[in-house]
Amino acid sequence: MRASRRRLQELKQTIGEVTVQEAFSAQQRGAVLIDVREPNEVGAGSPVEAKRIVRGFLELNIEDLVPELDTPLLVMCAGGARSLFASHDLQELGYSAVRSVAGGFGAWRNQGLPVEVPRVLSNDERERYSRHISIPEVGEAGQLRLLASKVLLIGAGGLGSPAGFYLAAAGVGTLGIVDDDVVDRSNLQRQILHTDQRIGTPKVESASATLSALNPAIRIRSHPVRLTSDNVEEIFSGYDVVVDGSDNFPTRYLVNDACVKLDIPNVHGSIFRFEGQVSVFWPGYEQRRGPCYRCLFPEPPPPELAPSCADAGVLGILPGVIGTLEAVEAIKILLGVGDPLVGRLLLYDALSQRFTELTVDPRPDCPWCADGAVISEYPDYEVFCAAHAS
């Protein structure tokens, strides 16, 4: 008798097996059904709400999906053989209630039990995102989550350029870009989405061409308009994260207020000469109550304390650092991993090559995000900022 066949017989004696009907009933009672088949097999169908972990990554990924070792587990493959080996390895990891599904997916489908055709990575996607897939915190499930995500970039300039590059490369499925400006030669020192040949071209067109060339499979939504109180909610609708790379206070307040009202995380970045800052303004964050932009800046600072890049200048590489950090925060939020910069302001000084972190608490009297605050209509942001500049 072949060694593999002998081993299967041994496992049948030590690993409990259940029929597909029993597995379905146990799943309805809270047991976790794990489909360990290969992606090309899963692409033809898989049990509804099954956890899909390729057999080769099972031991690496299972604890992230099922942290409690006493959780009832039902392991399925195509016919019931690989699931026995997988069940044994799960027991070796310490899981105490593991059963193999006899007959596998073939029997499940033949019995007419609920099946769905999940989105799986294509061969091209698997190759492109292979370095993501090999990270347990991302894996295939995380990459699929990124591909289904939508991120809106406010501005295709110094901050939007590096953020856009890395979000597109990471496989964020839909990238929206809001910008009503055109490419100017003075932009090219830092706005790396654009080229000299595109001077005079709308920035959203130039950015779309660059990002589509990098990753033609993602979708680019161009919004070649100025963000206003009248269009902000329509534009923001459907996006999972907003990455704010704007360079003026009226837009920053508008972005903040719309994100608070719509409960969208606002990844904020700003730059000045050799300095930059990054934070995530998200009062609705489930893990802890975060501030909004108005909690940090109840009113805009005087113009002499916060001149524009055109007036004060900016080190060309600085937006690359800050915009990339914004992209990191957006990816963490989309994947649900790590500790986002909610309630924390990260300051960067390029001259000293030093990061400093400050804690930012929500203001209990914030008119926009405090408990009980009534959000009615957006103010006139130009008037609001001008009033505090005088």
N, C-alpha and C positions, 0 to 999 in steps of 0.2 A: 504494500500500500504506500502511495506517495506520502511524503512527510506533510504536505499541506493538507491533504485529505484527512490524515490521521489527526492533525492538529484541530481541524474543524470539528471532528467527532468529539475530541476532548472538550472543546469549548461548548459544544451543545450540552454537555453534561454539567458544566459549571456556570454557564451564562443562561439566565432565564430567558425564554422566548415567549412572545405573545403574538396572537394573530393580528391581522390588520384591523379587524373589527374591535378587538380588545384595545389595540393601540389608539384607535380613533376615540373610543369611549374614555380612555385614560387621559387623552389630550384635552377633551372637553372638561375634565375634572381638574386640570391644571398641570398635568405632566408636560414636559418639554420634548417635542419631537425634533430630532436632529437628523437632517438629510446629509449624508457624507459622500454623496455621489459627485462625480466630476462635473464641471460647468456645462460641458456639451450634453450630458445626460439631464441635468436639471433644466436646461433650456427647453426640453420637450414637455416639462410639467413637473410639479412638485406638490406635496400636500400643502393645503392652505395653512398659513401661519407657522410652517416649519422653520426651524433655524438651519440655515444652509452653510455648512462648514466643510470645505474640501478635506478629504481624509488626511492628506499630508500636513494640514495645518490644525488638525483637531486638537491635539494636546496643547498647542501654543495659544489657541483662541478660545477654548471652551470656558475658561474661568472668567473671561471678560463678559461673556454672554450669560453664563450660569455660575455665579459666584458661590452659591450655597451648595455644599457637597451632599446634602440630604435631599436635594431636589430630584423628583422622579424623572428619569431620562429614558426616552425611547429612541433607539438608534436604527436608522433605516438606510439601506443601500438599494441596489437594483433588484437583487434576488434573495438576500439574506445571508450571504457569506461574509462580505467585507464588514458588515455590521457586527458580526460576532467578534472579529478581531478588534474593531473599534471599541466595542463594549468592554472587552477585556482591558484595553489600555485605559479606558475611563475609570474602571475599577481600581487599576493600579495607581491612578492619580488621587484616589480617595473617595470617588463618588459611590455612594452606598446603595442606590436604588436604580440600577441600570438594567434595561431589558432590550433585547434585540428583536426587531420586527421580522418575523418569519415571512418569507415570500417577498419581502421588500416592496419597492414601488410598483413592480409588476402586479403583485397581488392587490395592492391598494387600488390601483386604477381599475383592475378587472372587477373589483367589488363595487365600483361606482362611488367610491368615497371622494370627498371634496378635493379638487385639484385646481391649482392656479399655474399660469405660465409666468414665472417671475422674470424681471429684467436681469439679464446676465451680461457680463462683459464679453465683447467680441474679441476675436484673436488680436486685432489691431489695438484695441483698448488694453487688453491684458499685457501686450508688449509695451505700450506707451507708459502705462502706470505701474509697471512691474516693481519699481522701487517703493511705491506706496503699498502695494499689495503685500509685500514682504514685511511690513511693519504691523505687528499685532494690533496696535491701537487704530489702525486704518483698515487694512485687509480689503478683501473684495467687497464686503458689505459697506465699509466706509467709502470706498471709491464710488460705488453705486449711489451712495448718499450725496456725494459731491456732484456727480453727474446730474442728479435730480434737483440740485440747488440753484437758487437764483440770487445773484448779488448785484446791487446797483452802485456804480461808481459816480460820485459827485465830482465831476471834473476829469478831464483827460490831460491834465497838466503834470506838474512836478511830482505830486503824490499819486495821482491816478495812474501815471505811467508804470512805475514799478509794481504797484498793487495789481494793475490789470495784467501785466506780463505774468506774474506768478500765479494769479488766480486762474488765468487761461491755461497756463502750463499744468496746473494741478488738476484740471478737468472739471472746474465749476461749469455746470452745463449751460447756464444762461448768464451772460454778463450784460447788464444795462449800463449805458454811458450817457450822462447828462452834461452837455457843454454846448454853449452857443457861440463859442469863439472860433477863430481861424488860426492856423499855424503861422507864427511869426518867427523870423530868424533869431530873435532874442530868446525864444523858448528852447532852442535846440541845445543850450548848455546844460539842460537838466531834464527836459521832457522827452524821454527816450523812445516814446511811441512814434515820434514823428521824424521826418527826414528833410533834408534841404530841398529835395525835389517837390515836397508837398507844401511849401510855403504858399499861403493864401488858400489852402484847402481847409474846409471845416474840420475841426479837430475830431469830431465823432467819426467822420469818414476815414481820416488818417489812422485813428486808433483801431477802427474796425478792420481795416486792411492789414495792419500789423498783427493783430491778435488772431485773425482768421488764418494768416500765413503760418503762425506758430502752431495753432491747433484748429484745423478746419472743421473738426467735428462739433465744436461748441457753437452755441447760438449767441450772436451779438445783437442786442437791441439798441438802436441809436435814438437818442432824444436830443435833437439839435435845437434846443430851446433854452431859454433862461428859466430857471426854477422860480416859480412864484407861488403865492398863496392860492391862486386859482387852479394851478395844475399839479401841485405837489402830491396830493392824495391820489390822483389818477395815475401819476407816474410811479409812485411808491408801491401801489397796489400789487400784491403777488410776490414781492421780493422778500427773501428771508433775512438778508443783512444789507445795511447801507454802509458804504465806506466813504466817509466824507473827506475829500481832498480839496475843499473850497478854500479860497484865500481872502474872504471878506466876511465881516461879522453879520450882515443881514442874512446871507445864505446859511451861515452856521446856526443862527438862531432858528431859521425856518426849518432846516434839516432836523434840528433837535426837537422842535415842537411837533413836527409831523411824526417823527419816530416815536415820541412818547405817546401821542394820540393813537397811533396804529400799533403800538407795542412791537416795534422793530428794533433790534440792537443797532446802535449807532457807533461804528468804529471811527473814532475821531483822530485826526492827525493835523499838526500845524508845524510850520518851520519859520525860522528867523535867523538870517545870517549864518551862524555856526551852530545854532541850537534848534532842537525839535522836541515835540512832545506827542505822546500817544495815550489814548485811553479808550474805554468802551463805556458809553453812556446808555444804560439799560435798566431803568427802574423796575421793569417787569421780570428781571432775572430771577429764576426760581430759587437758586441756591442762597442768595442774599440780596437784600434791598440795595439797589445801586442808585447813584445820583444821576441827574441829567446835566446837560451842559449849563443850564441856568443855575444849577446849584453851585457850580464852580465859578461861573461868571454871571452874577445876577444882572449886571449891566456891562456893556462893552467898555474896555479901557480907552483912555484918551488916544487920539491918533498918534501923538508923539511917542507913546509907549508901545504902540503896535503898528508901525508903518508897514505898508505892503512890500512884497519882494521887489517890486519895480522901484520903490523909493529907497529901501534899505539894502537891497541886494541879498543874495543867498549863495552859499557854497554849492556848486552844482551837484556834488555827490550826496549832499545832505538829504534831499528828498528821496534818494534811493534807499537810504537807511530807514527813514520814517515810513515811507510807503510800503516797504517790505515788511516792517513790523505790523502795519495795518493788515496786510495780507495774511500774516501769521494769525492774528487775532480772528479774522474772518473765518479762516479754515478751522481753527479750534472751535468756534461757535457752531459751524456747520456740522462738524463731526461730534460735537458734544464731549470733547476731551480737554484735559488740562484745566487751568485756572485762568479765565479771561480777565482782562484788566478792568473789571467792574469795581468801582470804588477805589481805583488806583490810577495815578497819573505818572507815567514813565517819562522822565526828562532825559534828554541826551545832549551832551556837550561834546562837539566834535574836536574842539581845540585841546581839551584835556582827555579826550577819549574815555568819558565817564558817563555811566548811567546813574540816575538818582530816582528813587521811587517815593512818591508822596501819597498819603491816604486822603481820599476825598469822600466825605460823608454826605448823605442826602440832607438837604436843608428841610427841616420840618415845616417851614413856612413857604417853601417854594410854590409860586403861584401856578406852576405847570405840572409838577409831578408829585407834590405832597399828597398824603392821604386826604381824600375829600376835595381835592382841587377840581374845579369845574372847567373843563376845556370847551370853550364855545367856538369862537372864530379866531383866525390868525390875525395878529395886529399888522399894522403897516411897518415892516421891518426897517425900511429906509428912514422913516420918521423916527422910529424908536432909537436907532443907532445914532442918527444925527442929533437927537435931543441930548444924548449923553456925551456927545463929542463937543458940544458947545460950552 
